């Protein structure tokens, strides 16, 4: 699954990064996330946006509350999403790269919401890399 342009302003500074964002294939990342979290979910189409000249690719899954065990009794909604992310140029090679903090976001039935980082992923040199939460380096 590739990202679609949602709200993008292209200028001379970010045109190469927007083009790179359009080439990213997210299926491998989504499969890794589902395997690591042991959930079965569907991810909505990732969206490319820009803000202040920076390029972002964000995504979110459908609701996984029913897969949260005893927490399902107190959660209104729970999903996997890109909490923080960005497209950037590698300092050494100058090649475009993508990084994303994949988080679990949840809304409580009695109000309020929170989240936690599950893993960090990056795409560089044509391949995905992962740093899963709780895994020793």
C-alpha positions in Angstrom: 0.0 0.0 0.0 1.4 3.4 -1.0 0.6 6.8 0.5 -1.6 9.3 -1.1 -1.2 13.1 -1.2 -3.6 14.7 1.3 -2.5 18.2 2.0 0.8 19.1 0.3 2.5 22.3 -0.7 5.5 21.5 -2.9 8.4 23.9 -3.1 12.0 23.7 -4.3 13.1 22.5 -0.8 10.7 19.5 -0.5 9.8 18.4 -4.0 12.3 15.5 -4.0 11.0 14.4 -0.5 7.4 14.4 -1.6 8.3 12.3 -4.7 10.2 9.9 -2.4 7.2 9.7 0.0 5.0 8.6 -3.0 7.3 5.6 -3.6 7.1 4.2 -0.1 5.5 0.8 0.2 3.9 0.3 3.6 2.8 -3.4 3.5 6.0 -4.7 5.0 5.9 -2.2 7.8 2.2 -2.9 8.6 2.9 -6.7 8.6 5.7 -6.2 11.1 3.6 -4.0 13.3 0.8 -6.6 13.4 3.2 -9.4 14.0 5.0 -7.6 16.8 1.8 -6.4 18.5 0.0 -9.7 17.9 -3.0 -7.9 16.5 -5.1 -8.4 13.4 -6.1 -5.0 12.0 -6.4 -3.1 8.8 -4.5 0.1 8.2 -6.1 3.0 6.4 -4.3 4.5 3.4 -1.2 6.4 4.6 -1.4 10.2 3.8 1.4 12.5 2.7 1.2 16.0 4.1 3.5 19.0 4.5 3.7 21.6 7.2 6.3 24.5 7.3 8.1 22.9 4.4 8.5 19.5 6.1 7.1 16.3 4.6 5.2 13.8 6.7 3.5 10.4 6.0 0.9 9.5 8.6 -1.2 6.4 9.0 -3.7 4.8 11.4 -5.3 1.4 11.9 -8.9 0.5 12.5 -10.2 0.0 16.0 -8.4 -2.9 17.9 -10.2 -2.5 21.2 -11.6 -6.0 21.1 -8.1 -7.4 20.9 -6.9 -5.6 24.1 -7.9 -8.4 26.6 -9.1 -7.1 30.0 -8.5 -3.4 28.8 -11.4 -3.8 26.4 -13.8 -3.3 29.4 -12.4 0.3 30.0 -11.4 1.4 26.5 -13.7 3.3 24.1 -11.3 3.0 21.2 -7.8 1.8 20.6 -5.7 1.9 17.4 -2.2 1.8 16.0 -0.9 5.0 14.4 2.1 7.1 13.4 2.6 9.4 16.4 5.6 11.2 15.0 7.3 10.8 11.6 9.1 12.6 8.8 10.8 12.4 5.5 14.4 13.7 5.6 17.7 13.6 3.7 20.4 11.4 5.2 23.3 13.6 6.4 26.0 11.4 4.8 24.5 10.1 1.6 22.0 12.9 0.9 19.4 10.2 0.0 15.8 10.6 1.2 14.7 8.5 4.2 11.6 8.0 6.4 11.3 7.4 10.1 8.2 6.9 12.2 7.3 6.3 15.8 4.5 3.7 15.7 2.3 4.1 18.8 -0.8 2.6 20.3 -3.4 5.3 21.0 -6.4 4.6 23.3 -9.4 6.5 24.5 -10.9 5.7 27.9 -14.7 5.1 28.3 -14.8 7.6 31.2 -12.9 10.3 29.2 -9.3 11.1 28.4 -6.9 9.5 26.1 -3.3 8.4 26.1 -0.8 6.3 24.1 2.5 4.6 24.1 5.3 3.9 21.6 5.4 0.4 20.3 8.3 0.6 17.9 10.3 2.9 15.7 10.7 2.1 12.0 12.8 3.7 9.3 13.1 3.3 5.6 16.5 3.9 4.0 18.6 2.4 1.2 15.5 0.5 0.0 14.7 -1.4 3.1 12.8 -1.2 6.4 14.5 -1.2 9.8 12.8 -1.7 13.2 13.5 -0.9 16.8 10.8 -2.7 18.7 9.9 -1.5 22.2 11.2 -3.7 25.0 13.8 -5.3 22.7 17.4 -5.0 23.8 19.8 -3.7 21.2 
